[in-house]
Amino acid sequence: MLALAYTLAYALEYFPLFCCICVRLWEWCAISIKGKKVPIVSVFIRLLPALFAAFLFCACPQDCLSAVRFPVRAAILYNMTTGRILYELNPRLGIPPASLTKVMTLDLALDQVERGRISLKKRVRISRNAARTGGSSMRLRYGERVPFAKLLYGTAVPSGNDAATAVAEVVQPNLRKFVQMMNARARVLGMRNTVFCNPTGLPAKGQTTTVRDMLKLSLSYLRRHPEALKYHKTATFTHGGRVLTTTNPLLGSVCGVYGLKTGWTKASGYNIIVTAKRDSVRLICVIMGGRSRVGRDVTARKLIEAGFLAPNSPRQLRRVLEAREARSKRR
């Protein structure tokens, strides 16, 4: 039933174009069949079931055509080398971004660093607002002074909401204006289905995005700030005598993975952006709405591994996924 719902949703997206074609057919006055004049409406009615079946097949998302099912609400796999989308599941489904939001926060911060407006060595005095931000934390204390670079690590590695808030306050002390900057950048990037409400991704009414929009953000971020990878591929760092570890379980466990960001809230489920490179092939995978952390990670791992085996064709990738699924079921 769920697959049918996804199929119909995709079908509706192309329905106006389908109707336009039907109108053009309708405008033909008549056709000749075996020497007889037959009204186009009669022929059209006879062909309608076949036309509609073909339409559904073309509009159907890959996941509906595949025997492979993943315990996530949305996913996308993209070959950064060729610029081709290899897999999509509900690419326009609105889901809260959770801590994937921090990619935008880091993007805006590194813009300021690149322009020379903020030094990585700048010692930032932690505000009361940043120190008391809830959720995942870098364990910042009110009044302490922390190098801006360390706050970037704290945002990327342990996904500290306190660190992300402190970073945003350095860029723009008025957080409402910082959020306006986030949404302005989203519009520039063509993230039409995204609304940010804070720099952390903590639950907020109306905050939403899609895997396709997160892909757009990630591609722009990595292209404009390749130096950001040093933060995302760091597994551990120390602050205040505490060892802080990455929230990305694929880092160091899947060959070639070097980033990028994870996220979770009750409303969003488990999210992750994974970047990986083997030889000359670079892949990026966005997973959102995972039912569990394990389910999200397994899905990302399967898509990344399949992507390296079939980096050029969505159809070949689907076959790889199905073959691996069949083998796992036989065990």
CORJO-V659811 format. One line per field, one symbol per residue. ss: DSSP state (A for helix, B for strand, O for the rest). phi: phi as a letter, one per 20 degrees, with the letter a starting at -180 (. if undefined). burial: # if it has 16 or more other C-alpha atoms within 10 Angstrom, else .. A space follows every 10 residues. Layout:
BEGIN
ss: ???
phi: ???
burial: ???
END
This chain:
BEGIN
ss: OAAAAAAAAA AAAAAAAAAA AAAAAAAOOB BBBOOBBBBA AAAAAAAAAA AAAAAAAAAO OAAAAOOOOO OOOBBBBBBO OOOBBBBBBO OOOOBOOAAA AAAAAAAAAA AAAAOOOOOO OOBBBOOAAA AOOOOOOOOO OOOOBBBAAA AAAAAAOOOO AAAAAAAAAA AOOOAAAAAA AAAAAAAAOO OOOOBOOOOO OOOOOOOBBO AAAAAAAAAA AAAAOAAAAA AAOOOBBBBO OBBBBOOOOO OOOOOOBBBB BBBBBOOOBB BBBBBBBBOO BBBBBBBBBB OOAAAAAAAA AAAAAAAAAO OOOAAAAAAA AAAAAAAAAA O
phi: .fffffffff fffefgffff fffffffffa cdclndecgf ffffffeggf ffffffffef fgffeefecd ecebbbccef fdmdfebbcl fdffbgflff gfffffffff gfffenecef egeeefffff fefengbemf dgnfdcggff fffffeeelf ffffffffff fbgeffffff fffffgffem efddcecbed nggbfnfbbc fffffgffff gffecfffff ffeeebbdbm mdeddfeefe fnddgnfcrc adabbffene dadddbbcle edcccddcmf fbffffffff fffffffffc edbgffffff ffffffffff f
burial: .....##### #...#..... .........# .........# .......... .....#..## ####...#.# .######### ....###### ########## ########## #......#.# ...####..# ###..##### #....#.### ########## ########## ##..#..##. ###.##.... #.######## ###...#### #####.###. ##.....##. #####.#... ...#####.# #....##### #####..### #######... ########## #.#.###.## #.######.# ##.#.##### ##........ .
END
